[in-house]
Amino acid sequence: MENNDLNFESRVDLEKLKNAVAQIKAELGKIIVGQEQFIELLLVALLADGHVLIEGVPGVAKTITAKLLSKTIDTGFSRLQFTPDLMPSDVLGTSVLNMKSSEFEFRKGPIFSNLVLIDEINRAPAKTQAALFEVMEERQISMDGTTYKMKPPFMVLATQNPIEQEGTYALPEAQLDRFLFKIDVGYPNLEEEILILKSHQERKGVLPQTLIAPIISETDLLAYKNNVFDVLVEEKIMNYIAQLIIKTRNHPHLYLGGSPRASIAVLNASKAYAAINGRDFVIPEDIKKVILPVLRHRIIVTPEREMEGMTADKVIEIIVQSVEVPR
C-alpha cells in the first residue's frame, strides 16, 4: 500500500510538469504557428539541462521562438549578436579599474544570465567560440585566477543559417558536442503560412513579446528538473541506447560516430521527453523521438556517401531500424 502511495505522489509531480508544458505550448501558440516539434524539443532541452543549436534559413522564427520561450519563464534573459569582430571579453566580461579603490574588479558580460540567446553563432572567430567551451560544459567562467559560477538555470540557445557561408566560421566538433540538440527548422506548409499571415494581420503592429505572459517561475523550473532526474530508466533501455551509439562508431557510412557524451545526451533527453508526457519511466519511443536532434551534429558522413546524397539524418534512421527494440 505504501509503494502505491509513493507512485501516486510521483505521478502528481509529473502531472504539474505536464500541465506547465501544455500551458507554455498554448502561450507560444498565440504567436508561433506550427513548429510544434521545435517548441517541444526546446522544452525537453530546458528540462534536460542542455544547450540547443537551432539551424534554419532566415525568417522561419528561430530567434523569435527562443525569445518568446524565455518570456514564459520568469528568469533572466540576454541576447548576443555574434559578429566577426566580437572578442571573448564582449561575451564573458572584463576587468576594469575601480578609481576609488585603485583595484581591478570584474564586470560581468551578457553570458551571465539564465537563458542566453546567441544569434548567428557561426559568425564569431575561433577565439570567441573557445570562450564558450568552459561555460557551456561546466557552467562556470575562469577569469584572472577567479572562478565565477553561473546561477541555475543556465541554457544557451544558438542560431545559425545553413545557407550563407560568407563571413562565417564552422563550429569546431568539440563545441558542437556540447549542444544537447541540433534542431533543424524548416518552412511552414500552405495552411500554416496562411495562419501566419492572418495572425500578423490581427495583431495590428502589436509586438509579439508583449502578448506572452510568464507561466512558470525559476523555482518551478528547478523543481521540474529534479522530477526529470527521478524518471526511471530500465537496464534494457540503457542497453538499447548503448547499442545505437556503438553502431554509429563502426558504421561504413560514417567517418565520425557518437561519443559517450552522445549516449548521456540521449539518456537525459529521453527522460525529459517521458516526463513532459506524464510518464515516470522511459520507453523506446522516447529514444526514437530524441535521437535525431541528439546525433545529427555529432556524426560525420563519409565524403563518398555525402556525394551520393546521404545525410546524417538518413544514416541515423538506418541505424535505428537495424537495432532491435527492447520489449
Residue pairs with C-beta under 8 A, 6 or more apart in sequence:
7 280
10 230
10 280
11 278
11 280
13 227
14 227
14 275
14 278
14 279
14 280
15 278
16 224
17 47
17 224
17 227
17 275
17 276
17 278
18 275
18 276
18 277
18 278
20 215
20 216
20 220
20 224
21 43
21 276
23 215
24 39
24 43
24 69
24 72
24 215
24 216
25 36
25 39
25 40
25 43
27 72
27 212
27 213
27 215
28 39
28 65
28 68
28 69
28 72
28 212
30 211
30 212
31 64
31 68
31 199
31 208
31 211
31 212
32 39
32 61
32 64
32 65
32 68
33 188
33 192
33 195
33 196
33 199
34 188
34 189
34 192
34 195
35 61
35 65
35 185
35 188
38 54
38 65
38 183
38 185
39 65
39 69
40 276
41 52
41 181
41 183
41 290
41 293
42 52
42 65
42 66
42 69
42 157
42 183
43 69
43 276
44 181
44 269
44 272
44 273
44 276
44 290
45 51
45 52
45 155
45 180
45 181
45 269
45 272
46 69
46 73
46 153
46 155
46 221
47 224
47 225
47 228
47 272
47 275
47 276
48 180
48 228
48 268
48 269
48 271
48 272
49 153
49 155
49 225
49 268
50 155
50 179
50 180
50 181
50 265
50 268
50 269
51 136
51 155
51 156
51 157
51 158
51 178
51 179
51 180
52 155
52 156
52 157
52 158
52 179
52 180
52 181
52 182
52 183
53 121
53 158
53 159
53 160
53 171
53 176
53 179
53 181
53 182
53 183
53 297
54 62
54 66
54 157
54 158
54 159
54 160
54 182
54 183
54 185
55 62
55 159
55 160
55 161
55 162
55 182
55 183
55 184
55 185
56 62
56 159
56 161
56 162
56 184
56 185
56 186
57 161
57 162
57 163
57 187
58 161
60 185
60 186
60 187
60 188
61 185
62 159
62 185
63 117
63 119
63 159
64 208
66 115
66 117
66 157
66 159
67 77
67 79
67 117
67 209
68 208
68 209
68 212
69 115
69 157
70 77
70 115
70 117
71 77
71 209
71 212
71 213
71 214
72 212
72 213
72 214
72 215
72 216
73 114
73 115
73 214
73 215
73 216
73 217
73 218
73 221
74 214
74 216
74 217
74 218
75 114
75 115
75 153
75 217
75 218
75 221
76 113
76 114
76 115
76 151
77 113
77 114
77 115
77 116
77 117
78 110
78 111
78 112
78 113
78 115
78 116
78 117
79 110
79 116
79 117
79 118
79 119
80 86
80 90
80 91
80 110
80 111
80 116
80 117
80 118
80 119
81 119
81 120
82 118
82 119
82 120
82 121
82 122
82 123
82 124
82 128
83 120
83 123
83 124
84 123
84 124
84 125
84 167
86 123
86 124
86 125
86 128
87 127
87 128
88 127
88 128
88 130
88 131
89 109
90 109
90 128
91 109
91 110
91 111
91 128
91 131
91 132
92 109
92 111
92 131
92 135
92 141
92 143
93 106
93 107
93 108
93 109
93 111
93 112
93 141
93 143
94 106
94 107
94 109
95 104
95 105
95 106
95 107
95 143
95 144
96 104
96 105
96 107
97 103
97 104
98 104
98 105
104 144
106 143
106 144
106 146
106 148
108 148
110 116
111 132
111 135
111 141
112 141
112 148
112 150
112 151
114 151
114 152
114 153
114 154
114 155
114 218
115 153
115 155
115 157
116 154
116 155
116 156
116 157
117 157
117 158
117 159
118 156
118 157
118 158
118 159
119 159
120 159
120 160
120 161
120 168
121 129
121 158
121 159
121 160
121 171
122 160
122 161
122 168
122 169
122 170
122 171
123 167
123 168
123 169
124 169
125 169
126 169
126 172
129 169
129 171
129 172
129 175
132 156
132 175
132 178
133 174
133 175
133 178
134 140
134 141
134 142
135 141
135 150
135 156
136 156
136 175
136 178
136 179
137 178
139 149
139 150
139 152
139 154
140 147
140 148
140 149
140 150
141 147
141 148
141 150
142 148
152 222
153 218
153 221
153 222
153 225
156 179
158 179
160 168
160 171
161 168
173 256
176 182
176 297
176 298
177 259
177 261
177 262
177 297
177 298
179 297
180 265
180 268
180 269
180 294
181 269
181 290
181 293
181 294
182 293
182 296
182 297
183 293
184 296
188 196
203 211
216 224
224 275
227 275
228 268
228 271
228 272
228 275
229 271
230 280
231 271
231 272
231 274
231 275
231 279
231 280
231 281
231 282
232 280
232 281
232 282
233 267
233 270
233 271
233 281
233 282
234 281
234 282
236 326
237 270
237 282
237 283
237 284
237 287
237 326
238 267
239 326
240 284
240 287
240 323
240 325
240 326
241 263
241 266
241 267
241 270
241 287
242 263
243 323
244 266
244 287
244 291
244 319
244 320
244 323
245 257
245 258
245 260
245 262
245 263
245 266
247 257
247 319
247 322
247 323
248 254
248 257
248 258
248 262
248 295
248 299
248 315
248 316
248 319
249 257
249 258
250 257
251 257
251 315
251 319
252 302
253 301
253 302
253 305
253 310
253 315
253 318
254 299
254 300
254 301
254 302
254 315
255 300
255 301
255 302
255 303
256 298
256 299
256 300
257 299
258 295
258 298
258 299
259 298
262 294
262 295
262 298
265 294
266 287
266 290
266 291
266 294
266 295
269 290
269 293
269 294
270 282
270 286
270 287
270 289
270 290
271 282
271 286
273 286
273 289
273 290
274 280
274 281
274 282
274 283
274 286
277 286
284 325
284 326
288 320
291 316
291 320
292 313
292 316
292 317
295 312
295 316
296 312
296 313
296 316
297 312
299 312
299 315
299 316
300 312
301 310
301 311
301 312
301 315
305 315
